[in-house]
């Protein structure tokens, strides 16, 4: 079964850090671009970051320099390291490839 399962969300203070994980099954993450998306309450889902097959990366402007997407092929897992978190980063975060449906996501809340 082709799927991804996200985890690692939680409550963080402004300026804090969280690392999200996306464990894939049924396909190798090394062969496909992998993406993180997010959806804040009352807003449309927005793309956050992509890691491409050659490990090139691309980021939403508002997270550039604060977030890092990476991939561990041996664990078939994609990560999103989030530093210098801001309240506006509060959202449900989703991992996605073109092979998978939307998963359950993992909630990130940034608040003091």
Secondary structure by P-SEA (a helix, b strand, c coil): cccccccccccccccbbbbbbbbbcccccccccccccccccccccccccccccccbbbbcccccccbbbbbcccccbbbbbbcccccccccbbbbbcccccccbbbbbbbcc
